[in-house]
Amino acid sequence: MNFGRRFYFPPDKWRERKRARRLALISLGVLTSTAILIYLTLGASEAMKTAWVDDLLGMIPPIVLLIAMQLELRKPNERFPYGYFRAVSVAFLATAAVLAFAGFWLLFDAVTKLTARERPALGSMVIFGHQIWSGWAMIGALGYSVVVGVLLGLRKRPVADALKDKALDADADMNRAGWMSEGAAIIGILLVGYGKWWGDAAAAGLISINIIHDGVHSLREVLADLMDETPTKLGGVEKEELPKRIKRAAEELDWVKKARVRLREQGHVLNGDVFVVPRGDDVKVTQIEDASRALARMDWRIYNLTVMPVSALSDDAVPKAADGH
Amino acid sequence: MRSMISRWPLALVAAVACGLPKDADGALERIRDGTLRVGIAENPPWVVVNGAQVSGIEPDLTAELARQLNSRVKTVYGSETLLLESLHRRELDLVVGGFTDDSPWKREVAFSKPYHQDRQKRNHVLALPPGENAWLMRVEAYLHDNESRLKALPQ
């Protein structure tokens, strides 16, 4: 089933999309390696356990993103006549939920540790016959994890920007949450090494507030998306100019007197309606189809753009804010 | 920003260099040339109490460790529960009682690395106060130095 046109990613976006997939796969590999490394040095440190759980949670966003990117390319069918593009929104929802959960979990963990006045015992471990403080091994494992986390996050941002991919952007937030909590764990272990037993819990608590902020912010963004919010810029509530530009372009057509536009983001693509009031009663089907095609070309993300001639624009047909009036 | 992120761990490591870990409560400094407060919970053959006479594998270990640190041993007798509670409050420096690493006290006190595996495949450990990590390191260094002898204990 396919009404109108099929959606194709433009070649440059298709390359970015491939890059996003590759980054997700690399993330999974790297997170597996850091999870194993941290698990091996885990010991009695609560901060290390927190970092480990953080690593495991960090695997969820790339997994759901990979599944969603596989699904979104499926053709519309009888069961899903609008296609599968919303799968990316679902991935974004999962990622935002994980991010928020990780933050709250970290905070809860830090507060219980502080109130229980637990003093972490970090003894020795023997590597190649040498006795060393296990804290150094933990710091080594965490340091590796911080470096790869920073690098992954830095690589994901530009791809997320190019694709206007909010799920990937939230995944980069998750990487940042990961390396920040691991950095906090390093500081915590050093403080414990200096005999300041409250160090790691206090550091983890401070970082968790930052992660909660990111998570809640992403959740609000994805819930707004699922509420068919007008397209917004990455990581914010700032509205895009696109609906306004489409309205202006529609009104420049010689047979159109007035136009109103509403758009919604559905994963990587934009869908919506253009309501037009024609100058006369003799509108041809080809004129409508030409207009729809031309307007859809204004942004690579536009998939289904319905041009609907109406005799008048009533205010209850389109919310005024949607096209900037 | 990027360079800052990559530089601070190096700076930290350079700044702290060596001498870690330290004790939260200064146990090792107090014990060295001072007093080692040891809790004794009977559990033959690891800890054998015979009147005022204490013997067994773990009291022998304790005596040797105290000699190395030039400290005077002050012993406290009691049940495992009372002694480990005192240890959790850092009123003792060491409790011996044939503890194994599957003990439910794991979160309340700091157990050393296992120094011996017995015939029932249980790993034997010494109990230390939590958070006194320099002291813990010192005890584990002693156990590590005597590794081969302790592994071969006939139990």
Interface residues (C-beta under 8 A of the other chain):
Chain A: A44 E118 R119 P120 A121 L122 G123 S124 M125 V126 Q131 W133 G135 W136 I139 G143 V146 V147 V150 L154 I186 I187 L190 V192 G193 Y194 G195 K196 W197
Chain B: R2 I5 S6 P9 L12 V13 V16 L20 P21 K22 D23 A24 D25 G26 R107 A110 F111 S112 K113 L128 P130 G131 N133 A134 L136 M137 E140 A141 H144
